[in-house]
Amino acid sequence: MSPAATPAMNVDELVAIDVHTHAEVSSKGHSSLDDDLHDASSAYFKVEGKRKPTLEETARYYRERRMAAVIFTVDAESATGTAPVPNEEVAEAAAANADVLIPFASIDPFRGKAGVKQARRLVEEYGVKGFKFHPSIQGFFPNDRSVAYDLFEVIEETGTIALFHTGQTGIGAGVPGGGGIRLKYSNPLHVDDVAADFPHLKIILAHPSFPWQDEALAVATHKPGVHIDLSGWSPKYFPPQLVQYANTLLKDKVLFGSDFPVLTPDRWLADFDKLTIKDEVKPKILKENAARLLGLTTP
């Protein structure tokens, strides 16, 4: 069980909340990606600086910037054969750095009933606030009722958040055959079915969803519980329709995310400042929408 969370987070003092960061290495030096996938993704993202910060280093990094960060591993052990960074370790680090870190977990949907029990335990005993799914790496369609629907039921019941990778992925890019990773699983329209079947489930579609950006915008506009995070891309590459919707119809549902450590918040924010985003919308994207969704402020 995690220790008491100290010190508490002061949302008013935060500059921003980054809803998409990765725990890439455990305290024992174990990574959730094998070396080939790790090296290829570093080349794809042109990573500068340390690619595998520890959880404590990540906390210090965000504390120095007066930002909070949602942090998680990716559990795709059934597909990759590589164990994730332990969810419990991520949650304990977040509890020890509760002024800046917000714990999400990741559970391989092919873990079945054991995964469902683990999800409930992580919420009840470790204070996990959400769950990250990466359909392309985990190898499943989110709307396949036989795979993850029992997990989604627990997430909806506990009021936590389901965050789905959508669109192309840098993981496997440049590796022969893409490392066996199939992009089809991450079309956001598959998540539309999930949103329809679990109407009270809080959902985040991660990333500009290339090549399905319009589909993601349609789902987020149509389904009240669906949000979009802007991680994994420098804002200078955002498609114009994404910027338009962020400024208007989805101004209360778009969230700042970086994809740290492959894309730093420093680089992301510098490019974001150059976008034509309305002054009254910027604080919503950078902090207010996430604070509300995460339950850090009253609605």
C-alpha positions in Angstrom: 0.0 0.0 0.0 1.2 3.5 -0.8 2.4 5.8 1.9 0.5 9.0 2.8 0.6 11.5 0.0 2.7 14.5 1.1 3.0 17.3 0.4 -0.4 18.0 -1.2 -0.8 19.5 -4.6 -1.6 23.2 -4.8 -3.4 23.6 -8.1 -3.5 27.4 -7.9 0.3 27.6 -7.9 0.7 25.3 -10.9 1.6 26.8 -14.3 0.3 23.7 -16.2 -0.8 20.1 -15.8 0.8 17.7 -18.3 -1.6 14.8 -18.7 0.7 12.5 -20.6 4.1 11.4 -19.3 5.8 8.1 -19.2 7.6 6.1 -16.5 10.2 4.4 -18.7 12.4 2.8 -16.1 11.9 1.1 -12.8 14.0 1.6 -9.6 15.8 -1.6 -10.7 16.7 -0.2 -14.1 14.1 -2.3 -16.0 12.5 -0.7 -19.0 9.0 -1.5 -20.4 10.4 -1.4 -24.0 13.0 -3.7 -25.4 16.2 -2.1 -26.7 15.2 -2.2 -30.4 11.8 -0.5 -29.9 13.4 2.0 -27.4 16.2 3.0 -29.7 13.9 3.3 -32.8 11.5 5.5 -30.9 14.3 7.8 -29.7 15.4 8.2 -33.3 11.9 8.9 -34.4 11.3 11.6 -31.9 14.8 13.0 -32.1 15.1 12.8 -28.3 17.4 15.2 -26.7 18.7 14.7 -23.2 18.0 11.7 -20.9 15.5 9.3 -22.3 15.1 7.2 -19.1 14.7 9.5 -16.2 13.8 7.8 -12.9 10.4 8.6 -11.2 12.2 10.9 -8.7 14.0 12.7 -11.5 10.7 13.2 -13.3 9.2 14.7 -10.2 12.1 17.1 -9.7 11.9 18.1 -13.4 8.2 19.0 -13.1 8.6 20.6 -9.7 11.3 23.0 -11.1 8.8 24.1 -13.7 5.8 24.4 -11.3 3.9 21.9 -13.3 2.1 18.7 -12.4 2.3 15.5 -14.5 0.1 12.5 -15.0 2.5 9.6 -15.1 2.1 5.9 -16.2 3.8 2.9 -17.7 2.5 0.8 -20.5 1.7 -2.9 -19.8 1.9 -4.8 -23.1 3.5 -7.9 -21.8 1.3 -10.3 -23.7 2.2 -8.8 -27.0 5.9 -7.8 -26.4 7.1 -10.3 -23.7 8.5 -7.4 -21.8 7.2 -6.6 -18.3 6.1 -3.1 -17.5 7.4 -0.8 -14.9 5.3 -1.9 -11.9 2.2 0.1 -11.4 2.6 0.0 -7.7 6.0 1.6 -8.0 4.6 4.4 -10.1 1.8 5.0 -7.6 4.1 5.0 -4.6 6.4 7.5 -6.3 3.4 9.7 -7.1 2.3 9.5 -3.4 5.8 10.5 -2.3 5.7 13.4 -4.8 2.0 14.3 -4.5 2.7 18.0 -5.1 3.6 17.2 -8.7 2.8 13.6 -9.8 -0.6 12.1 -10.5 -0.6 8.3 -10.8 -2.3 6.4 -13.7 -1.8 2.7 -14.2 -1.7 0.4 -17.2 -3.0 -3.1 -17.4 -2.6 -5.5 -20.3 -6.2 -6.2 -21.3 -5.3 -9.8 -22.0 -4.7 -10.3 -18.2 -8.4 -11.1 -18.0 -10.0 -11.4 -14.5 -6.6 -11.0 -12.8 -6.2 -7.6 -14.6 -9.7 -6.6 -13.4 -8.9 -7.4 -9.8 -5.6 -5.5 -10.2 -7.3 -2.5 -11.5 -9.7 -2.3 -8.6 -6.9 -2.8 -6.1 -4.8 -0.1 -7.7 -7.6 2.4 -7.3 -8.7 1.4 -3.8 -5.2 0.8 -2.2 -2.9 3.1 -4.3 -5.1 6.0 -5.3 -4.6 5.5 -9.1 -6.6 8.1 -11.0 -6.8 6.5 -14.4 -5.6 3.8 -16.8 -3.5 4.1 -20.0 -4.3 1.8 -23.0 -2.1 1.5 -26.1 -4.2 -0.5 -28.5 -1.5 -0.8 -31.2 1.2 -2.1 -28.8 -1.2 -4.1 -26.7 -2.7 -5.6 -29.9 -6.4 -5.2 -29.3 -9.5 -3.3 -30.6 -10.9 -1.2 -27.8 -14.4 -2.1 -28.8 -13.8 -5.9 -28.7 -16.2 -6.8 -25.9 -14.3 -10.0 -25.2 -11.1 -8.3 -24.3 -11.2 -5.2 -22.2 -14.9 -4.5 -21.4 -14.6 -5.9 -17.9 -11.7 -3.5 -17.3 -13.7 -0.5 -18.6 -16.6 -1.4 -16.3 -14.3 -1.1 -13.3 -12.9 2.1 -14.5 -16.3 3.6 -15.1 -17.5 2.3 -11.7 -14.6 3.8 -9.8 -14.9 7.2 -11.6 -11.3 7.0 -12.9 -10.2 7.8 -16.4 -9.4 5.7 -19.5 -6.7 7.2 -21.6 -6.3 5.7 -25.1 -3.4 6.1 -27.5 -4.8 7.0 -30.9 -3.3 7.4 -34.3 0.2 6.6 -35.6 2.8 5.6 -33.0 6.5 6.3 -32.9 7.0 2.9 -31.2 8.2 0.5 -33.9 8.6 3.3 -36.4 11.6 2.4 -38.6 11.9 -1.1 -37.4 11.3 -3.8 -40.0 7.5 -4.5 -40.1 7.1 -1.7 -37.5 8.1 -4.3 -34.9 4.9 -6.1 -35.6 2.9 -3.2 -34.2 -0.4 -2.6 -36.2 -1.8 0.9 -36.5 -5.4 -0.2 -37.2 -6.1 -0.8 -33.5 -5.7 2.9 -32.7 -8.4 4.4 -34.8 -10.4 6.6 -32.4 -13.7 5.4 -33.9 -13.1 2.1 -32.0 -13.2 4.2 -28.8 -16.5 5.8 -30.0 -18.1 2.4 -29.3 -16.6 2.3 -25.9 -18.0 5.8 -25.1 -21.4 4.7 -26.3 -21.3 1.4 -24.3 -20.0 3.1 -21.1 -21.8 6.5 -21.1 -20.3 7.6 -17.8 -16.7 6.6 -18.5 -14.3 9.5 -18.6 -12.1 9.1 -21.7 -9.0 10.8 -23.1 -8.0 10.3 -26.7 -4.3 10.8 -26.7 -2.4 12.7 -29.4 -3.4 14.3 -32.6 -4.8 11.2 -34.1 -3.1 11.1 -37.5 -4.4 9.8 -39.9 -7.8 10.0 -38.1 -7.8 13.5 -36.8 -11.3 14.3 -38.1 -12.6 11.0 -36.5 -11.2 12.0 -33.1 -12.7 15.5 -33.3 -16.1 14.0 -34.3 -16.0 11.5 -31.3 -15.0 14.2 -28.8 -17.7 16.6 -30.1 -20.4 13.9 -30.0 -19.6 12.1 -26.7 -19.7 14.3 -23.6 -17.2 12.1 -21.7 -14.5 12.2 -24.4 -11.5 14.6 -24.3 -8.4 15.0 -26.4 -4.8 15.4 -25.2 -2.3 17.2 -27.4 0.7 15.1 -26.6 3.3 13.4 -28.8 3.5 16.2 -31.4 5.1 19.6 -31.5 2.2 22.1 -31.7 3.7 23.6 -34.9 2.7 20.4 -36.7 -1.0 20.4 -35.4 -3.5 20.1 -38.3 -5.5 23.3 -38.7 -8.8 21.7 -37.8 -7.4 20.6 -34.4 -6.5 24.2 -33.6 -9.9 25.4 -34.8 -11.8 23.0 -32.6 -9.5 23.6 -29.6 -10.4 27.3 -29.9 -14.1 26.7 -30.2 -16.3 23.6 -29.8 -13.7 21.6 -27.8 -12.2 24.5 -25.8 -13.3 22.8 -22.5 -12.2 19.3 -23.6 -8.7 19.7 -24.9 -5.7 19.0 -22.6 -2.0 19.8 -22.5 0.1 16.7 -22.8 3.8 16.4 -23.8 4.7 12.7 -24.0 7.7 13.3 -21.7 10.5 12.2 -21.9 10.4 11.8 -25.7 8.9 15.3 -26.1 9.7 17.8 -23.3 7.1 20.3 -22.0 9.7 23.0 -22.6 9.7 22.3 -26.3 6.0 21.8 -26.5 5.1 25.0 -24.7 7.5 27.1 -26.7 5.8 25.9 -29.9 2.3 26.2 -28.4 2.9 29.9 -27.7 3.3 30.4 -31.4 -0.2 29.0 -32.2 -3.2 31.2 -32.7 -5.0 30.2 -29.5 -7.4 32.6 -27.9 -6.1 34.1 -24.7 -9.2 32.9 -22.8 -8.7 29.4 -24.1 -5.0 28.9 -23.2 -5.4 28.5 -19.5 -8.2 26.0 -20.1 -5.9 23.8 -22.3 -2.8 24.2 -20.1 -4.5 23.5 -16.7 -8.1 24.2 -16.0 -9.6 21.4 -18.2 -7.3 18.8 -16.7 -7.8 20.0 -13.1 -11.5 19.6 -13.5 -11.3 16.2 -15.3 -8.9 14.8 -12.7 -11.1 16.1 -9.8 -8.5 18.5 -8.5 -11.0 21.3 -8.6 -14.7 21.5 -8.1 -16.7 21.6 -11.4 
